[in-house]
Amino acid sequence: MKNTLLSLLGLLASASLQPAVAADGLALFQSKSCVACHAVDSKLVGPSLKDVAVKNAGVKGAADTLASHIKNGTQGNWGPIPMPANAVSDDEAKLLANWVLSLK
């Protein structure tokens, strides 16, 4: 009974965090330089964030990989134009990665 109650409470807590991630992720995205190269629905310099979500759907460790790419930059994943490192904390990079991956 105790384990069932704890599991239920954990499930409810994670469900209640989803709207917070969505709101905080969008606000953080809009406050950073991400918007210079990315849009949610369309390709700019870099891919649309929804395309990033689709490409990484179901990929094990995608959130950690994406957070690393956001923080440290990357090259070659979406063509020849490199993505520069961004001035974000580890927590901000993780929040952004989880938000991007939640986009449909």
MOPE-V421451 format. One record per residue. RES is the residue in one letter. SS is DSSP state (h for helix, s for strand, l for the rest). OMEGA is omega in degrees with one decimal (none if undefined). D_CENTER is the distance of its C-alpha to the mean C-alpha in Angstrom with 2 decimals. Layout:
RES&SS&OMEGA&D_CENTER, RES&SS&OMEGA&D_CENTER
This chain:
M&l&-178.5&35.51, K&h&179.3&33.76, N&h&178.3&31.08, T&h&179.0&30.57, L&h&178.4&30.24, L&h&177.9&27.72, S&h&179.1&25.63, L&h&178.0&25.88, L&h&177.6&24.93, G&h&178.2&21.82, L&h&178.7&20.82, L&h&179.4&21.56, A&h&179.8&19.63, S&h&178.2&16.37, A&h&-179.6&17.03, S&h&178.8&17.69, L&h&-177.0&14.40, Q&h&177.4&12.40, P&h&179.0&13.81, A&h&177.7&13.17, V&h&-179.4&9.40, A&h&-178.9&9.69, A&h&-179.0&12.24, D&h&179.3&11.00, G&h&178.8&7.53, L&h&179.7&9.78, A&h&179.3&12.38, L&h&177.1&10.57, F&h&-177.4&9.35, Q&h&-178.6&13.01, S&h&-177.3&14.47, K&l&-178.4&13.29, S&h&178.7&14.62, C&h&-174.5&11.57, V&h&178.1&13.66, A&h&-175.9&16.49, C&l&-175.1&15.17, H&s&170.6&12.49, A&l&-178.9&12.99, V&l&-171.1&11.32, D&l&-175.8&14.35, S&l&178.2&16.21, K&s&170.7&16.45, L&l&172.6&17.52, V&l&177.6&17.87, G&l&-178.4&14.67, P&l&173.1&13.36, S&l&-179.8&12.12, L&h&176.6&8.49, K&h&175.6&10.16, D&h&176.6&11.86, V&h&179.2&8.95, A&h&-179.7&8.02, V&h&-178.1&11.80, K&h&-175.6&12.41, N&h&-179.4&10.28, A&l&176.8&11.47, G&l&179.9&13.64, V&l&-179.2&13.18, K&l&178.6&14.04, G&l&-176.7&12.01, A&h&-178.5&9.12, A&h&179.5&6.57, D&h&179.1&9.24, T&h&-179.7&9.95, L&h&177.2&6.81, A&h&177.5&6.97, S&h&178.5&10.58, H&h&179.3&10.39, I&h&-175.6&8.75, K&h&-171.1&11.45, N&h&-176.1&14.24, G&l&-179.6&14.04, T&s&177.6&15.02, Q&l&173.2&17.63, G&l&-179.4&18.79, N&l&-176.5&15.78, W&l&-179.0&16.26, G&l&-171.7&19.76, P&l&-177.2&21.79, I&l&-178.7&20.02, P&l&171.5&18.22, M&s&-178.6&14.99, P&l&173.1&16.25, A&l&-178.5&15.10, N&l&179.9&13.66, A&l&177.8&15.30, V&l&175.1&12.69, S&l&176.1&13.47, D&h&-179.9&12.11, D&h&177.8&11.13, E&h&178.4&9.42, A&h&178.5&7.45, K&h&178.5&6.58, L&h&178.3&6.01, L&h&180.0&3.80, A&h&179.5&1.90, N&h&177.8&3.55, W&h&178.8&3.92, V&h&-178.0&3.33, L&h&179.0&4.94, S&h&-176.8&7.12, L&l&-179.4&8.50, K&l&none&12.00
